[in-house]
Every structure is written in structure tokens, then in C-alpha cells.
Amino acid sequence: MADGPHSLKSSGENNEPLKTFIKKSWDCIVPALYNIEPLLDHLIANNLLQVNDRSEILAEKTPQQKARKLLEIVYCQLDERSTSVFIDCLKKCQHQYPRLKEWLMEGPDIHRGPSDIHRGPSEQKLRKQSHELCNRLGSLVTPISMKLFSKELLNPHELELIQNEVTTYSQCQKLVAVCLGKGEKACSSLYQAILEEDQFLSYEIDAHPPTEEDDTLSWQSQQANKEQTSLSQVPKSILCSSPDCAKAVEETWPVLNRMSLEDSGIPGSMVSNTEFLNLREETYVSMPESKQETGPQNLQSFPVEENQQALLHEAMQLFQIDASSGMSLNICKLGVALGLPRDTVMNYLLALETADDLSQLRALINWFMDNIGDSERLKLRMRMCDRKRMELSQRGKLLLELLQQACQMQYSEEEDMHPAVIVQFILRDCLTEVQEELPFQQPNLGLVDCLQELQKNSRVDPLIVQELQEIWNEIEPSNLQQSVISVAQLVRDTFPLVHPSEHEGMFLSKRRYKCYQRLVQRVTAFKGLPVTAVRRVFTSKHSAARTAEFSDSVCRQYEDLCFKILKVLYRIKGQHSANHGTNPDNAQLSGHDLANAIHNVLSEPEFACSLFDSGVRSRILTLLDYKSILVHVPYLLTLHCNTTSLLADYLKRSESHSFQFCFEDIHIFHDVAAFHNLYSIKDPVAIDNGIEEVFRFRVSEQASFVVRLYCRGYIDRKAFKCQEPASYLFHSTQESILREAQDLGTVIAVERQCVWLRRNVEEDLKTRLEKLLPDSQSGYIEEGTCCFLIKPLSTECDVRFIFKDNAISAKAERDADVL
């Protein structure tokens, strides 16, 4: 394939000025055509390309290669008149290619070279600093990408490309490349987003924060700064979801991609109404000026000794916390990572007067220095901590923001606006997150009922539940302030930002770890809906006549959400019935009738726990049950939007709905090595009459280990569980018996006085092993699930597990040998 215009045959430059114009601008057009598909659609519509040309172009691996292939076709196959149409097509979709806007406006000029395309100061600076930023952004790449997405500077396709990269470094590379391809506005907005997320990093790479007078910023970025200044009274933790988000929800964007963006918290077309965003802005309560101060200068007000102040300053930089961070991290996780027992950390944090990140971080450092007194040890351990292990999901952040707003509200005598209602909503959401199977006929649990259910759940810290039960023994408005810290910690523990498949290692005994899945993963017979069906539902507009009850802007938004949920529920119900369901009449359903219709549909057998995720179902019901307080707490609509976003994400077709590999335990053959975690790096895929999924294992030292697992799921709406080929752990104190046992089955591993054996097909291995033991004193047998020996070549390796023909197998994917 041609690498540039010079490898193409000459077309007669004097007679074809437009093609000469494209040839001279080649190196500027190629990086600018980052997302080429919209342009290809225009070219096919104008008969400049055939469908097979489109397929050939999209077959190229990188955006640059696709752009070169397109330009090669234009230069070699089109005449001058068709080239003119090609440039017209570029103009029609120039909003996709901001780098080319100026180039297209000035028009073809065969005497102008590519250097005439203007590169602004922010773009030039980003080119110079690209390597440094890729090394230093780290986990910031996710919130920064979301900010740019909400400002329409990234489209859903570009955001998905960034998020699909495996490492944070490659995600940063992709983000920088996209911004450079989009020109000055995108680059300056990237620097602005870095400033908003991490002021310390912004100072270090830029020496001073951007201002309106700074000539390195574009005019557009200056306008953004003016808007930011006008909102300076708004807490930073919610500023990112204010006016700029209104742009992020144009219904012309592909809805399903938008809906999958859990981190955004506000799903695309759900919140396209700027009137709602303005209303939300009015409800925010200004923070005291002292809370708005950020950076090192504010540290002087903290009552800490000088050395502790320096430690606090370093910790703030490491974990990207400032005085306006609010509640967005699980500081208890940091305490455990420092080597402290969780109970010790919890007791200390719950005794504080405030629950914000900075106060908890300061208290943790004070406790460590007062009791341990080793600052170098503290520094070393903090630098070894991974901030990602402390981060919360977007749902968790929204619940904490709701809790903060509840504390600022003034309550009346109305029963439905008692502060207990807000706490009840949060507790119910936590229960939905941690409970494996929620009852089909779900009662409307009260606050005390929620606490009783949480107390039964092994995923919830009993110390927190006990504290909340003592506080809310009697329902009093003053209880809210007393329970803020406990409720906040419950949310922090319940909503970590992790992959749904992630398992952590819980130490059981020497060398043995139990695999503990951090999030509940419910497996049902639901397979998902076609993308086009979901897109039609969530891009539709509800044209029902409004009643007085829904005259308010927030309530109109709420009604639209309910209507779209009802439509998609009818679509799901239609999958299981011959008439494909009956769509709701949007001219007749509104208000109370709309809520009743959703309740009725969810009570159908098609939404039983085995056929539909009971957690998704529970959140839809919660959306209906708390409608009465929506007018008093408009921020609830943001949670409802997130619920709809999670619903849309769940509706996507995926094998993970109906299939799961479940890991039980890991035994490491090393006295020092420890098992950290494992997680899926590729979603399960159905192929060759089986299902495959790749998992990444992380250990502290390179050491072999045995992993035991099984799989479960649904086939033709019937549940199954597979643990074949089964394995046995045979223990004996007599070496002769151990040697005989090794001849009876496939030996997986041998260690001291035990051997792991895998049963061959249709073999009664257990009976044969039992015959080797004359009495109980000679040894014993542990019957287990499927078992594999993994020999990693480093501290991290990837293994592909395969379920096929009612058996599980495994093979190495990267940096490992598997037996």
C-alpha cells in the first residue's frame, strides 16, 4: 500500500489543480481524518465510492492507514470533477474534522503548502509534552476523557477506542493522539481538564494555571474559563456534571454507546434538556470560601505538625486530593494498603466529625505518625499504593453527592421529606448492589428493614450496620448528621470502581487464598436486545400531553425516563411472546398511569430472577417508589438517569449475561509470594460451539499456583453448572501411598504430603483413591472442582479458559505455561 503521495503515479499536476492540492496537503489530511466512517457514508451516497471500496478502507488497522487508503483511491481513481465532489463531502461533515475547518474555508490553493494549516499554541505544546503526559496522567485519563466527551470534543467512537486500550499508558497515548488530530480547541480543552482534575500536575507541566489573559489558550478555552469562574461557588465535585454536560447528550449521537458510559453518570439523550441542568445548578448550596481554596497554601490551616504537613502535601499529590475533592475515594482502602487492620482503620474513621477525603487522609496520616512514627515507611507504602484501588464507581459518587446535598437541605413537617427517606434510598441502593438474588415480589423496605437485610449480608461490614442501627433506633431528623460518616463508608465499600469479574485474594492459610469476587455478578437466561432496538427506544421522543402534575421541568424529564423504560420493558417482554408485546400508547400514558404500567410489566413472569437481572429490576422499581420526593430533591433525577444508563448498558447483547467462570481458591507454591487478584480482560465469546474468556492473574512474586474453578450459566433457558474434569487433593503421610496415587490419574502438582489429581473421562478416581487409605490416620481426600496448574513467566500472566462439550479446559494466552 502507498505510504504517501510520492509513491502514487503522477496525474498531471498542471491539469488537475484539486488533486495537486490534496497531494500537497497529504500529511495534514491524514491525521485529521481520525474517524473516517462519516466521510465514507457521504462518499458512497454521492457515488464516489462503492461498498467494496468502503470495506477495503475499513480493513486497514489504524485510522492513519484508513485515511491514506482513501486518499490513494481519490488520487488514483477519481477525475478532477469527482475530486471537487470529494472536497464538498469533506465540507458537509467538517464538524467531524475540526483540524480541516480552516483549510476548507480558505479553499484550494495549489501554491499553499501543508505548513499553512495553523497549529495553535496549545497544540504545539501538547506535541512537545505528549511523552511526559502519557507517563504522568495515569488513572486521570478516565475522568479527563469523560470531561472531553461531555464537551463534545470526543465522540462515542473515540471514547470507546480510548477505554478499550489495556494499559493506562496506551489510553493516554490514544487520548493525546485524538486531541492532536482535532486541533487547537481539543488540545486547550485537554489542558483545562488536567487543571480541573489535578492542579499540582497542571502547575508542574505548565508553571501557572490558565487564565483569560493567557495567550497560549484559544478563544474557546478562554470562554470556558469565564464560565468556570461564574460557577466558582459550585462544589467542584458536581461542577463536572453542570452546564457542559448539556452538549454531551445530543440525540443525534449513537445512543447505545452513550448509554454504556457508566462513568459519565448522565446517559445521553436522557438529559438533553438544558433547562433541567440550569434548575439543578440553582439547587446547589454554595460551599464556604475556605473549602474552595486549593493547593499547598491551604495546608497552613490544618492542625498538623510540620513533618506531618509535608507528608499530607505529598499524599495529596499522590492520590490527587485537594480541599474541594469532597467524597470520591475509599480512604479505608488506603489504610489497609498501609498495613493496618481494617477494623482499626474503620474505628478511627468512624470517630471523625467529617467524611470528606481530605479530612480522612489527614486523620490517617496523623494516626500512623502518632502510633508508628516512621515517616519514611509511610512514604514508601503510600508510593506503592494504587489509587485505582481506592476509586469509586460513578454510581457511588452520585450517591455520596446525594448524601451531601441531603445534609444541606432544610426539612419541613412533610412525612415524605424526612431525612430518613434519603438515607433509606441510599441504603436500598446498597442492598441492591450486594444482594445476590432480590425477591421477585420486592416489598418497599423501610430504613430499619434495609439495615436488617444488610446485616445478614456477608459483603457488608457489620461494624457499619451496627453503628447505623444504633443511630436510627428512633427516626429523628437529627440522626442524619450523626449517620453521614457511616452511610458514606457503606457506599464507599459497596461501589468500588472495578471490573465486574474481578476476584481478590482472601488469605485463608499459608499459601492458600480464597477468590472473592468484589461485585455481585448475576447470571440469568437474558441474552440482550439488538443494538438497533435499544437505539430506537432511547432516541424516541415522548409526545404525551402534560398534566399539571408534570408541568415542572424536572418532572417532565422524569416522565420521559419512565416512558422510555416502559417501551424497552415491552420490547423485552415481546421476545418471549408470539405477539412481540404491545407498545404503550404515549398519548394516553402519563404520570401515575405510567408508573403503574411499569409495575405491571415488571410483575410478569418474563422478569423473574432467572430471566432478568433482579438488581436492574430493583433499581427501576426504586425509581418509581421515590417519585414523591423528586420535586424536593431534584438531584435524584441524576441517579434516575444513571439507572437508565445502567439499564441500557445491560440490554446490550453479551455472553456475560448468561455465563460465568467462577473461581474458588488458589494455592501458591512459594513461601513469600502472595496472590493479588484476577480479572477478565476479554468478555466471554461464543465460538466453535463453546465459550471462551481470557483472565489476567496477578501475584506478588513469580511463582506457580493451582487454581480451582467451575462455570455456570443458562442454555436454552435452563440452568447448568459444570466442574468437569473434577479434581482431587490427596493427602497422605506415607510416601509409598502418595506414589501409588500418582499412577491413578493425571497429576497436576505435587507438594510435600499432598498431590493434586485430575480425573480422566468417566473414571471413578475417588473410589480408587479411597482404596489406598487403609484407615483415616493414613490420609484423606478433598474433592474439588476443575483444577489447573499455572506457571507464570512474570508476576502477571493471561490464561484462556474454554467451556466446551460440558468440560472446562485452559491454555496459556500470555507469559504462562498451563497444565
Secondary structure in CASP SS format (residue, H / E / C, confidence):
PFRMAT SS
TARGET T0000
AUTHOR 0000-0000-0000
METHOD secondary structure of the structure
MODEL  1
M C 1.00
A C 1.00
D C 1.00
G C 1.00
P H 1.00
H H 1.00
S H 1.00
L C 1.00
K C 1.00
S C 1.00
S C 1.00
G C 1.00
E C 1.00
N C 1.00
N C 1.00
E C 1.00
P H 1.00
L H 1.00
K H 1.00
T H 1.00
F H 1.00
I H 1.00
K H 1.00
K H 1.00
S C 1.00
W H 1.00
D H 1.00
C H 1.00
I H 1.00
V H 1.00
P H 1.00
A H 1.00
L C 1.00
Y C 1.00
N C 1.00
I C 1.00
E H 1.00
P H 1.00
L H 1.00
L H 1.00
D H 1.00
H H 1.00
L H 1.00
I H 1.00
A H 1.00
N C 1.00
N C 1.00
L C 1.00
L C 1.00
Q C 1.00
V H 1.00
N H 1.00
D H 1.00
R H 1.00
S H 1.00
E H 1.00
I H 1.00
L H 1.00
A C 1.00
E C 1.00
K C 1.00
T C 1.00
P H 1.00
Q H 1.00
Q H 1.00
K H 1.00
A H 1.00
R H 1.00
K H 1.00
L H 1.00
L H 1.00
E H 1.00
I H 1.00
V H 1.00
Y H 1.00
C H 1.00
Q H 1.00
L C 1.00
D C 1.00
E H 1.00
R H 1.00
S H 1.00
T H 1.00
S H 1.00
V H 1.00
F H 1.00
I H 1.00
D H 1.00
C H 1.00
L H 1.00
K H 1.00
K H 1.00
C C 1.00
Q H 1.00
H H 1.00
Q H 1.00
Y C 1.00
P H 1.00
R H 1.00
L H 1.00
K H 1.00
E H 1.00
W H 1.00
L H 1.00
M H 1.00
E H 1.00
G C 1.00
P C 1.00
D C 1.00
I C 1.00
H C 1.00
R C 1.00
G C 1.00
P H 1.00
S H 1.00
D H 1.00
I C 1.00
H C 1.00
R C 1.00
G C 1.00
P H 1.00
S H 1.00
E H 1.00
Q H 1.00
K H 1.00
L H 1.00
R H 1.00
K H 1.00
Q H 1.00
S H 1.00
H H 1.00
E H 1.00
L H 1.00
C H 1.00
N H 1.00
R H 1.00
L C 1.00
G H 1.00
S H 1.00
L H 1.00
V H 1.00
T H 1.00
P H 1.00
I H 1.00
S H 1.00
M H 1.00
K H 1.00
L H 1.00
F H 1.00
S H 1.00
K C 1.00
E C 1.00
L C 1.00
L C 1.00
N C 1.00
P H 1.00
H H 1.00
E H 1.00
L H 1.00
E H 1.00
L H 1.00
I H 1.00
Q H 1.00
N H 1.00
E C 1.00
V C 1.00
T C 1.00
T H 1.00
Y H 1.00
S H 1.00
Q H 1.00
C H 1.00
Q H 1.00
K H 1.00
L H 1.00
V H 1.00
A H 1.00
V H 1.00
C H 1.00
L H 1.00
G H 1.00
K H 1.00
G C 1.00
E H 1.00
K H 1.00
A H 1.00
C H 1.00
S H 1.00
S H 1.00
L H 1.00
Y H 1.00
Q H 1.00
A H 1.00
I H 1.00
L H 1.00
E H 1.00
E H 1.00
D C 1.00
Q H 1.00
F H 1.00
L H 1.00
S H 1.00
Y H 1.00
E H 1.00
I H 1.00
D H 1.00
A C 1.00
H C 1.00
P C 1.00
P C 1.00
T C 1.00
E C 1.00
E C 1.00
D C 1.00
D C 1.00
T C 1.00
L C 1.00
S C 1.00
W H 1.00
Q H 1.00
S H 1.00
Q H 1.00
Q H 1.00
A H 1.00
N H 1.00
K H 1.00
E H 1.00
Q H 1.00
T H 1.00
S H 1.00
L C 1.00
S C 1.00
Q C 1.00
V C 1.00
P C 1.00
K H 1.00
S H 1.00
I H 1.00
L H 1.00
C C 1.00
S C 1.00
S C 1.00
P H 1.00
D H 1.00
C H 1.00
A H 1.00
K H 1.00
A H 1.00
V H 1.00
E C 1.00
E C 1.00
T C 1.00
W C 1.00
P C 1.00
V H 1.00
L H 1.00
N H 1.00
R H 1.00
M H 1.00
S C 1.00
L C 1.00
E H 1.00
D H 1.00
S H 1.00
G C 1.00
I C 1.00
P C 1.00
G H 1.00
S H 1.00
M H 1.00
V H 1.00
S C 1.00
N C 1.00
T H 1.00
E H 1.00
F H 1.00
L H 1.00
N H 1.00
L H 1.00
R H 1.00
E H 1.00
E H 1.00
T H 1.00
Y C 1.00
V C 1.00
S C 1.00
M C 1.00
P C 1.00
E H 1.00
S H 1.00
K H 1.00
Q H 1.00
E C 1.00
T C 1.00
G C 1.00
P H 1.00
Q H 1.00
N H 1.00
L H 1.00
Q H 1.00
S H 1.00
F C 1.00
P C 1.00
V C 1.00
E C 1.00
E H 1.00
N H 1.00
Q H 1.00
Q H 1.00
A H 1.00
L H 1.00
L H 1.00
H H 1.00
E H 1.00
A H 1.00
M H 1.00
Q H 1.00
L H 1.00
F H 1.00
Q C 1.00
I C 1.00
D C 1.00
A C 1.00
S C 1.00
S C 1.00
G C 1.00
M C 1.00
S C 1.00
L E 1.00
N C 1.00
I H 1.00
C H 1.00
K H 1.00
L H 1.00
G H 1.00
V H 1.00
A H 1.00
L C 1.00
G C 1.00
L C 1.00
P C 1.00
R H 1.00
D H 1.00
T H 1.00
V H 1.00
M H 1.00
N H 1.00
Y H 1.00
L H 1.00
L H 1.00
A C 1.00
L C 1.00
E C 1.00
T C 1.00
A C 1.00
D C 1.00
D H 1.00
L H 1.00
S H 1.00
Q H 1.00
L H 1.00
R H 1.00
A H 1.00
L H 1.00
I H 1.00
N H 1.00
W H 1.00
F H 1.00
M H 1.00
D H 1.00
N H 1.00
I C 1.00
G C 1.00
D C 1.00
S H 1.00
E H 1.00
R H 1.00
L H 1.00
K H 1.00
L H 1.00
R H 1.00
M H 1.00
R H 1.00
M H 1.00
C C 1.00
D C 1.00
R H 1.00
K H 1.00
R H 1.00
M H 1.00
E E 1.00
L E 1.00
S C 1.00
Q H 1.00
R H 1.00
G H 1.00
K H 1.00
L H 1.00
L H 1.00
L H 1.00
E H 1.00
L H 1.00
L H 1.00
Q H 1.00
Q H 1.00
A H 1.00
C H 1.00
Q H 1.00
M C 1.00
Q C 1.00
Y C 1.00
S C 1.00
E C 1.00
E C 1.00
E H 1.00
D H 1.00
M H 1.00
H C 1.00
P H 1.00
A H 1.00
V H 1.00
I H 1.00
V H 1.00
Q H 1.00
F H 1.00
I H 1.00
L H 1.00
R H 1.00
D H 1.00
C H 1.00
L H 1.00
T H 1.00
E H 1.00
V H 1.00
Q C 1.00
E C 1.00
E C 1.00
L C 1.00
P C 1.00
F C 1.00
Q C 1.00
Q C 1.00
P C 1.00
N C 1.00
L C 1.00
G C 1.00
L H 1.00
V H 1.00
D H 1.00
C H 1.00
L H 1.00
Q H 1.00
E H 1.00
L H 1.00
Q H 1.00
K H 1.00
N C 1.00
S C 1.00
R C 1.00
V C 1.00
D C 1.00
P H 1.00
L H 1.00
I H 1.00
V H 1.00
Q H 1.00
E H 1.00
L H 1.00
Q H 1.00
E H 1.00
I H 1.00
W C 1.00
N C 1.00
E C 1.00
I C 1.00
E C 1.00
P C 1.00
S C 1.00
N H 1.00
L H 1.00
Q H 1.00
Q H 1.00
S H 1.00
V H 1.00
I H 1.00
S H 1.00
V H 1.00
A H 1.00
Q H 1.00
L H 1.00
V H 1.00
R H 1.00
D H 1.00
T H 1.00
F C 1.00
P E 1.00
L C 1.00
V C 1.00
H C 1.00
P C 1.00
S C 1.00
E C 1.00
H E 1.00
E E 1.00
G E 1.00
M E 1.00
F E 1.00
L E 1.00
S E 1.00
K C 1.00
R C 1.00
R E 1.00
Y E 1.00
K E 1.00
C E 1.00
Y E 1.00
Q E 1.00
R C 1.00
L C 1.00
V C 1.00
Q C 1.00
R C 1.00
V C 1.00
T C 1.00
A C 1.00
F C 1.00
K C 1.00
G C 1.00
L E 1.00
P C 1.00
V H 1.00
T H 1.00
A H 1.00
V H 1.00
R H 1.00
R H 1.00
V H 1.00
F H 1.00
T H 1.00
S C 1.00
K C 1.00
H C 1.00
S C 1.00
A C 1.00
A C 1.00
R C 1.00
T C 1.00
A H 1.00
E H 1.00
F H 1.00
S C 1.00
D C 1.00
S H 1.00
V H 1.00
C H 1.00
R H 1.00
Q H 1.00
Y H 1.00
E H 1.00
D H 1.00
L H 1.00
C H 1.00
F H 1.00
K H 1.00
I H 1.00
L H 1.00
K H 1.00
V H 1.00
L H 1.00
Y H 1.00
R H 1.00
I H 1.00
K H 1.00
G H 1.00
Q H 1.00
H C 1.00
S C 1.00
A C 1.00
N C 1.00
H C 1.00
G C 1.00
T C 1.00
N C 1.00
P C 1.00
D C 1.00
N C 1.00
A C 1.00
Q C 1.00
L C 1.00
S C 1.00
G C 1.00
H H 1.00
D H 1.00
L H 1.00
A H 1.00
N H 1.00
A H 1.00
I H 1.00
H H 1.00
N H 1.00
V H 1.00
L H 1.00
S C 1.00
E C 1.00
P H 1.00
E H 1.00
F H 1.00
A C 1.00
C C 1.00
S C 1.00
L C 1.00
F C 1.00
D C 1.00
S H 1.00
G H 1.00
V H 1.00
R H 1.00
S H 1.00
R H 1.00
I H 1.00
L H 1.00
T H 1.00
L H 1.00
L H 1.00
D H 1.00
Y C 1.00
K H 1.00
S H 1.00
I H 1.00
L C 1.00
V C 1.00
H C 1.00
V C 1.00
P C 1.00
Y C 1.00
L H 1.00
L H 1.00
T H 1.00
L H 1.00
H H 1.00
C H 1.00
N H 1.00
T H 1.00
T H 1.00
S H 1.00
L H 1.00
L H 1.00
A H 1.00
D H 1.00
Y H 1.00
L H 1.00
K E 1.00
R C 1.00
S C 1.00
E H 1.00
S H 1.00
H H 1.00
S C 1.00
F E 1.00
Q E 1.00
F E 1.00
C E 1.00
F E 1.00
E E 1.00
D E 1.00
I E 1.00
H E 1.00
I E 1.00
F C 1.00
H C 1.00
D C 1.00
V C 1.00
A C 1.00
A C 1.00
F E 1.00
H E 1.00
N E 1.00
L E 1.00
Y E 1.00
S E 1.00
I E 1.00
K E 1.00
D E 1.00
P E 1.00
V E 1.00
A E 1.00
I E 1.00
D C 1.00
N C 1.00
G E 1.00
I E 1.00
E E 1.00
E E 1.00
V E 1.00
F E 1.00
R E 1.00
F E 1.00
R E 1.00
V E 1.00
S C 1.00
E C 1.00
Q C 1.00
A C 1.00
S C 1.00
F E 1.00
V E 1.00
V E 1.00
R E 1.00
L E 1.00
Y E 1.00
C E 1.00
R E 1.00
G E 1.00
Y E 1.00
I E 1.00
D C 1.00
R C 1.00
K E 1.00
A E 1.00
F E 1.00
K E 1.00
C E 1.00
Q C 1.00
E C 1.00
P C 1.00
A C 1.00
S E 1.00
Y E 1.00
L E 1.00
F E 1.00
H E 1.00
S E 1.00
T C 1.00
Q C 1.00
E H 1.00
S H 1.00
I H 1.00
L H 1.00
R H 1.00
E H 1.00
A H 1.00
Q H 1.00
D C 1.00
L C 1.00
G C 1.00
T E 1.00
V E 1.00
I E 1.00
A E 1.00
V E 1.00
E E 1.00
R C 1.00
Q C 1.00
C E 1.00
V E 1.00
W E 1.00
L E 1.00
R E 1.00
R C 1.00
N C 1.00
V C 1.00
E C 1.00
E C 1.00
D C 1.00
L H 1.00
K H 1.00
T H 1.00
R H 1.00
L H 1.00
E H 1.00
K H 1.00
L C 1.00
L C 1.00
P C 1.00
D C 1.00
S C 1.00
Q C 1.00
S C 1.00
G E 1.00
Y E 1.00
I E 1.00
E E 1.00
E E 1.00
G E 1.00
T C 1.00
C E 1.00
C E 1.00
F E 1.00
L E 1.00
I E 1.00
K E 1.00
P E 1.00
L C 1.00
S C 1.00
T C 1.00
E E 1.00
C E 1.00
D E 1.00
V E 1.00
R E 1.00
F E 1.00
I E 1.00
F E 1.00
K E 1.00
D C 1.00
N C 1.00
A E 1.00
I E 1.00
S E 1.00
A E 1.00
K E 1.00
A E 1.00
E E 1.00
R E 1.00
D C 1.00
A E 1.00
D E 1.00
V E 1.00
L C 1.00
END
